Amino acid sequence: MVELSPLRRRMIEDMTIRNLSPATQRSYVHAVAKFSRH
């Protein structure tokens, strides 16, 4: 299993608490990762 960074883990936990769907969580994580590479 891939080790998640603390920031990514916290973001996923926050999205789970807000009851966002897994597809939405994936798209958000992808968008943030893409932005961070910019």
N, C-alpha and C positions, 0 to 999 in steps of 0.2 A: 504494500500500500504506500502511496506517495505521502511524504510528510508535508502537512499543510503549515504554511506560515501562520503565526499567531493572528495577523491581521485578516487573512483569508478565513481562518476558522471563526473568528469573531463576526465577520460579515455574514457567513453562512448561518451562524447561530442567531444573529439578529433577524435575518430573513425568515428563519424557521419560526421564531417567536411571532413575527408579523403574519405568519400563515401564508407565505407566498408559495406558489407551486414549484416543484423541482425544476421545471423547464424555465421558469422565470429566474430562479436562483442561478441556473447555468448561464443564462444570457447575461445577467448582471455581473457574475464573476468574469465571464469572457470579456465584457465591455471594460471592466476595470483593469483587467490584465492588459488588454490592448492599449488602453489609455496610459498605463504605467510604462509601457515600452516606448511611447511617443516622446 
